[in-house]
Amino acid sequence: MKNFDKTPSFYNSKEVFDKYLNNTSYYKAIQKCLIKIVNFVNPKKVIELGSATGSSTFKVAEKFKNTKIVGYDFRANIVEEAKKLNKFDNVDFICKDMLDFAKEKTNADMIFLLYAFHHIIDPLQTKIDFLKNLHKNMKIGAYICILETFIPEDIGLNDKEKIVNFWQLRSQEGYASTFWNALKGRDVKVENLTRAKEIAAFCKENEYEAGLLVAERKDEYLVHKSWIKNEAEKIGFKTILIEDINAIGEGVILLQK
């Protein structure tokens, strides 16, 4: 996402998140999917890797009050912000890189990554090593859930033109869903319509720029769902679920040791 200081004045960080990512149709869909998966697993302890400021952590905490939830993120300032926002007794945040976390024993019943797996940098072997370390250090029967944007199976990871073309659909969906959410609870007045369009345009621009990063494999290292399934099963994981969440890339993979 862009530096907030370079955006119009009404885009403070909380508003950008609430009106941009948090209110896109695909972010809402992927969080709803997460809640269903947690309900299916019924864990006593959950760990989120790449928890950022805790949006998804808090969603789980709100629905599962008897479940202990710990969010991990490598950015100290982000972890501190998450701690300030935390209003739940069953939630904690720890500053640690997910690659380092994977090398340590954990007694969690479930680990999930929501829009975080793609931040594991190339080469792809780094992702494989991450999964290997998790499998080694998770307890038997524990689950890992990867909720992501995935490259469509018929598009190559290095096919830049097709990736950018595909991402234009996400850009348009981001525009549409944030526009209507920006109007939620507001009168249909000229100033509100203008503001909603500005927010939606901001979302569309950021999604398009994200697509360029995906195409160039810079900061956004997406893969195919089938690739994770195949590599995870080689390591020893059992695939419990692998499904699309929508038609613009979101999907979920649930693995069990």
KEFI-534403 format. One record per residue: x, z, y of N, C-alpha, C, O, CB in turn; residue in three letters. Coordinates in steps of 0.2 Angstrom, whole numbers, plus 5000, padded with zeros to 4 digits. Glycine has a CB too. Example, Ala and Ser with C-alpha at 12.3 -4.5 7.8 and 13.67 -1.06 7.14 Angstrom:
506650394972506250394978506650394984507150424983505750454978Ala/506450354989506850364995506450395000506750405006507050294997Ser/
***
This chain:
500450004994500050005000500450005006501050025006499550065000Met/500249975012500649975018500750045021500450095019500249935023Lys/501250045025501350105029500750115033500550075037502050105033Asn/500550175033499950195037500050185044499550175048499650265035Phe/500650205046500750195053500750125056500650125062501550225055Asp/500750075052500650015054499949985054499849925056501149965050Lys/499450025052498750005052498450025058498650065062498450035045Thr/497850005059497450025065497350105065497350135060496749995065Pro/497150135071497250205072496750235067496850295065497050215079Ser/496150205065495650245061495850245054495550285050494950215062Phe/496450215052496650225045497150275044497750265043496950155043Tyr/496850335045497350395042497350395035496950355032497150465045Asn/497850425032497950415024497350435020497150405015498550465022Ser/496950485022496450505018495850455018495550435013496150575020Lys/495750425024495250375025495450315021494950285018495050365032Glu/496050295022496250235018496150245011495850195008497050225019Val/496250305008496150315001495450314999495150274995496450374998Phe/495050345003494350355002493950285003493450274999493950405007Asp/494150245007493850185009494150125005493750075005493750175016Lys/494750135003495050075000495050084993494650054989495850065003Tyr/495550114990495650124983495050164980494750134975496250154981Leu/494850214982494450264979493750234979493250254975494350324983Asn/493550184983492850154983492850084981492350044983492550164990Asn/493350054978493349994975492949994969492950054966494049954974Thr/492649944967492249944961492649964955492449994950491849884960Ser/493249934955493649944949493950014948494150034943494249884949Tyr/494150044954494350114954493850154951493950204947494650134960Tyr/493250144953492650194951492550174944492450224940492050174955Lys/492650114941492450104934493050134930492850154925492450024933Ala/493650124932494150154928494150234927494350254922494850134930Ile/493950264933493850334933493250354928493350404924493750364940Gln/492750324928492150334924492350324917492150364912491550284926Lys/492750274915493050264909493450324906493450344901493450194908Cys/493850344911494350404909493850464907494050494902494750424915Leu/493350484911492950534909492650524902492550574899492350544915Ile/492450474901492150454894492650464889492450494883491850384894Lys/493250444890493850454885493950534884494050554878494450414887Ile/494050564889494150644889493550674885493750714881494250674896Val/492950654886492450684883492450664875492250714871491750654886Asn/492650614874492750594867493350634863493250654858492950514866Phe/493850644867494450674864494350754864494550784859495050664868Val/493950774869493850844869494450894869494450934865493350864864Asn/494950884874495550914873495550984877495150994881496050874877Pro/495951034875496051094878496551084884496451124889496251144873Lys/497051044883497551034888497650964889497750924884498151074886Lys/497650944895497750874897498250864902498350904907497050844900Val/498650814902499250804906499150734909499050684906499950804903Ile/499150724916499150664919499850644922500150684925498650654925Glu/500150584920500750564922500650514928500250464927501150534916Leu/500950524933500850484939500250504943499850464944500850414937Gly/500150574944499550594946499450584954498850594956499550674945Ser/499950574958499950564965499550624968499750674967499450494967Ala/499050614972498750664976498250694972497850744975498550644983Thr/498150674966497650714961496950694961496550724958497650784963Gly/496750634963496150604963495850604956495250634955496050534966Ser/496150574951495950574944495950644941495550664937496250524941Ser/496550684943496550744940495950794942495750824937497250784943Thr/495750784948495250824950494550804947494150844946495150824958Phe/494450734946493850714943493850744936493250764934493950634942Lys/494350744932494350774925494250854926493850874922495050764922Val/494550884931494450954932493750974933493451024931494850984937Ala/493350934937492650944939492250944933491750974933492450894945Glu/492350894929491950884923492050934917491650944913491950814921Lys/492750954917492950994911493251054913493851064913493450954906Phe/492851104915493051164918493451204914493851254916492551204921Lys/493451204907493751244902494351214900494751234895493351264897Asn/494551154903495151114901495751124906495651124912494951044900Thr/496351144903496851154907497151084909497251044904497451194904Lys/497251064915497551004917498151004922498151044926496950964921Ile/498650974920499250974924499450904926499550854922499851004920Val/499550894932499750824935500550824936500750874939499350804941Gly/500850774934501550764935501650704940501350644939501950754929Tyr/502050704945502250654949502950664952503150724953501750644955Asp/503350614952504050624954504250634962504750644964504550564952Phe/503650624966503750624973503550694975503050714975503350574976Arg/504050734978503950804980503450804985503050854985504650834982Ala/503450764990502950774996502250754993501850784996503150725001Asn/502150714988501550694986501250754982500650774982501550634981Ile/501750784978501550844974501250904978500850934977502150864969Val/501650914984501450964988500750944992500350994993501950974994Glu/500650884993499950864996499450874991498850904992499950794998Glu/499550864984499050874979498950944978498350964977499350844972Ala/499450994979499351064978498951084984498451134983500051094978Lys/498951064990498551084996497851064995497351094997498851045002Lys/497751004991497050974990496751014984496151004984497050904989Leu/497151044980496851074974496351134975496551184978497451094969Asn/495751134973495251184973495051204966494551244966494651164977Lys/495451194961495251204954495751254951496351254952495151144950Phe/495451304948495851354944496251324938496751354936495451414943Asp/495951274935496151244929496651184930496851154926495651224925Asn/496951184937497351124938498051144941498051194945497051074943Val/498551114939499251124942499551064943499451014940499651174938Asp/500051064947500451004948501251014948501451074950500350974955Phe/501550974945502350984944502650914946502450864945502450994936Ile/503250924949503650874952504150854946504650894945504050894958Cys/504050794943504450774938504350704936503750674936504350814931Lys/504850664935504750594933504450584926504650624922505450554934Asp/504050544925503650534919504150514913504050534908503150484919Met/504750474915505250454910505550524908505750524902505750404913Leu/505750564912506050634910505550674906505750704901506250664916Asp/504950674908504350714905504350694897504250734893503750704908Phe/504350624896504350604889504850624885504750624879504350524890Ala/505450644887505950664883505950744881506350764878506650654887Lys/505350774883505350844882504750854878504250824878505250884889Glu/504750914874504150934869503550944874503650984879504350984865Lys/502950934871502350944875501850964870501750934864502150894879Thr/501451014871500851034867500151014870499651034867500851114867Asn/500250964874499550934877499150904871499450874867499750884883Ala/498550904872498050874867497950794869497850754865497450904867Asp/498050784876497950714878498450704884498450754889497250704880Met/498750654885499050624891498750564893498650514889499850614889Ile/498650554899498450494902498850474908499050504912497650504904Phe/498850404909499150374914498650324917498450274914499750334912Leu/498450334923497950294927498250254932498450284937497350334929Leu/498350194932498750144936499450174937499750174943498350144943Tyr/499750194932500450224932500950194928501550184929500450304931Ala/500650164922501150134917501450074920502050064918500750114911Phe/501150034924501449974927502049994932502449954934500949934930His/502150054934502650074938503350094934503850104937502450134942His/503250084928503950094924504250024924504049974922503750114916Ile/504850034927505149964929505449924923505549954918505749984934Ile/505549864924505849824920506649844919506949874923505849744922Asp/506949824913506649784908506049814904505949874904507249764903Pro/505749774900505149804896505449854891505049894889504849744892Leu/506049854889506249904884506249974887506150024884507049894883Gln/506149984894506050044897505450074895505350134894506150044905Thr/504950034895504250054893504250074886503950124884503749994895Lys/504550034882504650044875504950114873504750154869504949994871Ile/505450124877505850194876505450244878505450304875506450194880Asp/505050234884504550294886504050304880503950364879504150264892Phe/503750254877503250264872503650304866503350344863502950204870Leu/504250284864504550314859504650384860504550424856505250274858Lys/504950404866505050474868504350514867504350574865505350474875Asn/503850484870503250524870503050534863502850584861502650484873Leu/503050484858502850494851503250544848503050584844502950424848His/503950544850504350594847504150664849504250714845505050584849Lys/503950674855503850744858503150764858503050824860504150744864Asn/502650724857501950744857501850774850502150764845501450684858Met/501350824850501150854844500750804840500350764842500750914845Lys/500750814833500350774829499550774830499350834831500450784821Ile/499250714831498550714832498350714840497850694842498250774830Gly/498850714844498750714851498650634853498850594850499350744855Ala/498350624859498150564861498550544868498750584872497450554863Tyr/498650484869498950454875498450394877498350354873499650424875Ile/498250404883497750354886498050314892498250344897497050384888Cys/498050254891498350214897497750164900497550124896498950164894Ile/497650184906497150144910497450104915497850134919496550194913Leu/497350044915497850004919497449934921496949924919498449984915Glu/497749904926497649834927498149794922498749804922497749814934Thr/497849754918498249714913498249634915497749614918498049724906Phe/498849604914498849534915498349504909498449524903499549504914Ile/497949454911497549424906497949394900498549364902497049374909Pro/497749394894498149374888498349304889498849284886497749384882Glu/497949254892498049184893498549174898498649114900497449144893Asp/498749224902499249214908499949244906499949304904498949234914Ile/500449204906501149234905501349284910501149274916501649174904Gly/501749334908501949384913502449354918502449384924502449434909Leu/502649294917503149264922502749204925503149164929503749244920Asn/502149194924501749134927501549154934500949174935501249104922Asp/501949144939501849174945501149134949500749174951502349154950Lys/501149074948500549034951499849064948499449074952500648964950Glu/499849074942499249094938499049164940498449184941499249084931Lys/499549204940499449274942499149284949498749324950500149314941Ile/499449244954499249244961498549224961498149254965499649204965Val/498349164958497649144958497149194955496649204957497649074954Asn/497349224949496949274946496849334951496349364951497249304940Phe/497349354955497349414959496849404965496649444968498049434962Trp/496749334967496249324972495549344970495249364975496249244973Gln/495449344964494749374962494749454963494249474965494649364954Leu/495249484962495349554963495249564971494949614973495949584960Arg/495549524975495549534982494849524984494649564989496049484985Ser/494549474982493849464984493349524982492949544986493549404982Gln/493449544976493049604973493249664977492749704979493249614966Glu/493849674979494049734983493749734990493449784993494749734984Gly/493649674993493349664999492649684999492349725003493449595002Tyr/492249654994491549664993491349734992490949764995491249614988Ala/491749764987491549834986491649884991491249934992491849854979Ser/492249874995492449925000491949915006491849955010493149915002Thr/491749845007491349835013490649875012490449905017491149755013Phe/490349865006489749895005489749975005489350015007489349874999Trp/490350005002490450075002490550095009490350155010490950084997Asn/490850055013490950085020490350085024490350125029491450035024Ala/489850055022489150055025488750115022488250125025488849995025Leu/488950145017488550195014488350255018488850285021488850215007Lys/487750265019487550315023487550305031487450355035487950375022Gly/487650245033487750225040487150175042486950135038488450195041Arg/486950185048486550135051486850065051487450055052486250155057Asp/486450015050486749945050486749925058486249885060486249895046Val/487249945061487349935068487949885069488349885064487449995072Lys/488049855074488649805075489249845074489749815071488549775082Val/489349905077489949935077490149965070490749965067489949995081Glu/489649975066489749995059489849935054490349945050489150035056Asn/489549885056489749825052490449795053490749775049489249765054Leu/490649805060491249785062491849825058492349805056491349785069Thr/491649885058492149935055492149925048492749925045491950005057Arg/491649915044491649895037491949835035492349835030490849895035Ala/491949785040492349725039493049735039493449705036492049665043Lys/493249775044493949795045494249825039494749815037494049835051Glu/493849875037494149915031494149865025494649865021493649975029Ile/493649825024493649775018494149725019494549705014492949745018Ala/494349705025494849655026495549685024495949655021494849625033Ala/495649755026496249785024496349795017496849785014496149865027Phe/495749805013495849805006496049745003496449734999495149835003Cys/495649685005495849625003496549605004496849574999495349575006Lys/496849615010497549605011497949645007498449615004497649615019Glu/497849705006498249745002498249724994498749724991498049825002Asn/497649704992497649684985498049614984498349604979496849674983Glu/497949574989498349504989499049524989499449494985498149464994Tyr/499349564993500049584993500249614986500849604984500149634999Glu/499849654983499949684977500049624972500449634967499449734975Ala/499649574972499649524968500349484968500649464963499149474969Gly/500549474974501249444975501749484972502249464969501349434983Leu/501749554972502249594969502149594962502649594958502149674971Leu/501549584959501449574952501749514949502149514944500749584950Val/501649464953501949394951502749394952503049364947501649344956Ala/503049434956503749434957504049484953504649494952503949444964Glu/503649534950503849594946504249634950504849654948504149564939Arg/504049654956504349694961503849754962503349744965504549654967Lys/504049814959503649874960503049874956502749934955503549884967Asp/502749814954502149814950502349774943502349714944501549774954Glu/502449814938502749784932502149784927502249814922503349814929Tyr/501649734927501049734923501249704916501749654916500449704926Leu/500849714911500949684905500249664902499749674905501349734900Val/500249644896499649624892499449684888499849724886499749564888His/498749694887498549754883498849744876499049794873497749754882Lys/498849684873499049674866499849694866500049714860499049594865Ser/500249684871500949704871501049774869501349794865501349684877Trp/500649814873500649894872500449904865500749944862500249924877Ile/499849874863499649894856500149874851500249924847499049854855Lys/500449824851500949794846501549844846501849864841501149724847Asn/501849854852502449904853502249974851502650004847502749894860Glu/501649994853501550064851501450074843501650124841500850084855Ala/501150024840501050034833501650024829501750054824500549974831Glu/502149984832502849984829503150054829503550074824503249934832Lys/503050094834503350154835503050204830503350254828503250174842Ile/502350194829502050244825501350264827501050304824502450304823Gly/501150244833500550264836499950224832500050174829500450254843Phe/499350254832498750224829498350204835498250244839498350274824Lys/498150144835497650124841496950144839496650124834497750044842Thr/496650184843495950204843495550164846494950154844495950284845Ile/495750144852495250104856495750054861496250074863494850144861Leu/495449994861495849944866495249894868494949854865496349904862Ile/495049904875494549874877494649854885494949884888493849914877Glu/494249804887494249784894493749834897493249854894494049714895Asp/493849844904493349884908492949834912492349854914493749934912Ile/493249784914492949734919493249664917493749664913492949754926Asn/493049614921493349554920493949534925494149474925492749504921Ala/494149584929494649574934495349614932495749624937494449584941Ile/495449624926496049654924496049724921496449744917496549654929Gly/495549764923495549834921495449844913495049804911495049884925Glu/495849884910495749894903495949964901496250004905496149844899Gly/495849984895496050044892496350044885496050004881495450094893Val/496850084884497150084877497150164876497450194879497850054877Ile/496850184870496850254868497250254861497050214856496150284867Leu/497850284861498250294856498350364853498250414857499050264857Leu/498450374847498550434844499150444839499250394836497850454840Gln/499450494840500050504836499850534829500250544824500550564839Lys/
***
